[in-house]
Amino acid sequence: MNASSQQRLQDLESRFIRLDGKMKDSPEKEAISILHAMLQESMRNAAPSPEPANTHRDGKSLEEIVNLYKHAPDMKGDAQNGGLEVGTKAPDFSLPDAAKRTVRLSDFRGKNVVVCFYPLDWSPACSDQLSLYQSELGEFERLNAQLLCISVDSIYSHGAWSAVRGLTFPLLADFHPKGEVARLYNVWRDSDGFSERALYIVDATGTIRYKIVAPHLDNIPDIYELLDQLKQPEMTRAGAKTK
């Protein structure tokens, strides 16, 4: 109801109260009073209930939406691919992020790049893994390491998921041709239509210095091992800001 309608109703209510006091008790007055009460009750029932703050129309709070991944089906399966060998040149790629900006691996020459392939947005282990990386983002930056995470999800899924999870590093869409970059890095699971859970560290010259493919899809690689690899002499010589 808009403001002018509300004001009109208030004016009519005031007139009814004034006239009600002037009318003598009679069946007609009782009938009018009953009609007024019926109208008031009808208006109360028709008025929409205000939604609590941070609550969506389906009744779920923002916090419940953030935690939906905890009740999603587990992602199971053994690794099907071994990835590329350490010491080989990392294939360059060009993928859109959630804002449709083009991100290229070669844009980060002179930095260490952690290329993280993960199966799907919204899944339990992927949510935990990338939230962990967000909590350690300052350490990645201190080690002069750019984090690039890749899945086959669309830019729209990436945008919604990063907003819900509070992720501020790039999520890249290997969406079309589907899995093209995952295939370049030998981590594509053709039977599932998504990638292995895999990590590569690419040094400042574009060479792969570290690789791990999770033996099982629901295994999250050890972040401390990953950070330790970024602290190795051959990595710090690439310009890492270690203290």
N, C-alpha and C positions, 0 to 999 in steps of 0.2 A: 504494500500500500504506500502510495506516495504522500508527501507532506501535505499537499492541499486536500487530499481525501481525509487524512487524519484530522485536520483542522475542521473540516465540514462536519465530521461525525461528532467532534467535541462540542461544536456549536449546537447541533441538534440535541445532544445529550443535555446540555444546559437548559435549553428551551423546554425539554420534557420535564426536567426537575422543577422548573418554575411553575409550569402548568399543573403538574401533579399536586402541588400544594394548594392550588385554588379549587380543585375538583372535590365535590362532596363524595362521601363513600356511596358507592352504588355498584350494581353488577357491571355496568359499563366501564367504571373506573378499574374494577378488578380485572376485567377482560383486557383493557389496555395495558395494565401492569404486567399481566401474564405474557402478553405479546412482546412487551419490552424485554422481559427476562429471557424469553425464547430467542429473541434477536441477539442479545448479549452472549448467550451460551453458544449460539451458532457461530458468532464471530470468533469466540475464543477457540473453538474447535477447528476453525478454518485457518487460523493464524499458524504459519510455519514455526516450528520450534527452532530456536537459535542453536547453531552448531557450536560445540565447544571449540576453543582455539586449538589449532593443529590437528583437527579431526576432519577426515575426508567424508564424502557423501555416503560411502559404503560403511561408515562407522569405524574405520580403522584410523588410529592416530598415526602421525608421522613416525613416531618411534616404532610402532608395530610394522609399518611398511619397511623401515630400515632393517628390521630383524626378520623379514619374511624368508630370507635365504636360509635361516636356521631350520625351517620346516620344509625346505625344498628337497626333492629326491637326491640321494647321494650320487656322485658321479664315480663309477667304477670302471676298471679295465686295466690290463697290463700294457706297458709301452709296446708300440709296434714298430718304432723307428729309433735309430741311433743318433740322428742329427749329423751335422758336419764335423769334420775333424779339427781339432785345435791346430793352429798354425796356417790354416787356409785363409784366403781372402774372403771376407764377409760379402755376400752378394748385396749390392746396393738395392734399395727399394724406395718406392714413393707411394705413400698411403695418406688418406684423409684422416684428420682427427675429428673430435666431436663437433667442432665449429666449421668443419669442411675445409680447414686449412691443410695444404699439402705439406707433409713432413717427409724429408728424405734422410736416410742414414748418412749420406755424404755431407749433409749440412753440419754435422758434428765432428768433422775432422779436427784433430787437435784436442779432443776430449775422449775419455773412456765412455763407451755406450753400453748400458745393460739392456739387451734386447730380450724381453720377456714374452714368450708365447704362452697363452693360457686358453683353455677350451671355450668357455662361454661366460658372458655377463650373468649375474644373478645367481649363479650356482654357489653352493656352500663353500667349497675349498677355494674357489676363485675370489669370493668376497673376503675370506679371511686372509688370503695371500696378498691381495692388493691393498687391503687396509693396513697390513703389517708394513708394506713398503711405504705407504703414506706416513706412518708413524716414524719411519727411519729416513724420511726424505732429506732431512738436514745432513745426515751422515753421507748419503749419496752425493749431495752437493759439495760437501767438504772434501770428498775424494775425487772431485772433478769428474763425476760420472753422471751422464744423462740417462734417465730411465725412460724407455719406450716400451709400452705394453701393447700387444697385438692379439686380437681374436677375430673370428669371422663375423662378429655381430655388426649391425649397421651403425652409422654415426648417430642415429636417433636413440638406439639402445645405449650406446656409449654415453651420450649426453645425459640421459635420465639416470643411468647407473652411477656415473661419476658424481652427479648432484646428490643422490641419496647417500652414497658412501663417503662423500666429502673428498674425492680424489682430485688432485690438482696437477698431476703429471699427465702427459699425453696418452690417450687410449686411441689406438689406430685401428681402422676398419679394413681387414683383409677380406672384404665383402664381395667385391666383383673385380676381376674374375675370382670366384670364391676360393680362398685358400692358396692363392698364387704365391704369396710370400712364404707361407708355411711350407709349401712344396720346395721352394728354393733352398730352404734351410733343413730339408729332409725331416720335418716334424709333422707332416700332414697325415691324419688318420682317415683314410679313404672310407673305411667302413662306418665311421661315425659322422663324417662331415664337419669335423673341427680338428684343431691341432693337439699335439701332445702338450703336456705342461713342461716347458723347457726354458732354459736360460742360456744366453751367450753373453760373454764380455768381449766387446770389440774395442781394440785399443785405438790410439790416436792416428795410427796409420791405416786403419781399416782391416786389421788382422784379428782373427778370432784367437783369444788368449785363454778362454775358459768356456767350458760347455757342460751342462748337465741336463739330461732328460729324465724326468721323474719316472721311476720304475713302475709306479701305479698312478693313475689319474688323480686320485685323491691325496697323493703325497705332495706336500709343499716343500720345496727345496730349502735347506738350512740357510737362513739369511746370514748367520754369522760366518759360515763358510764363504758365502758370496762376498761379504764385506772384507773378509781376510784376503780373498783373491785380489780385490781392488787395492789392497795395501802392499802387494808384492812389488819388489824393486822395478820390474819391467813395466808395471802399471804406473807407479809413482813417477817414473822418468818421463811419462807422457804428460806431466804437468799437474799431477794431483796436488791438492792443497793440504797435504798432511802436516801435522804439527809435531 
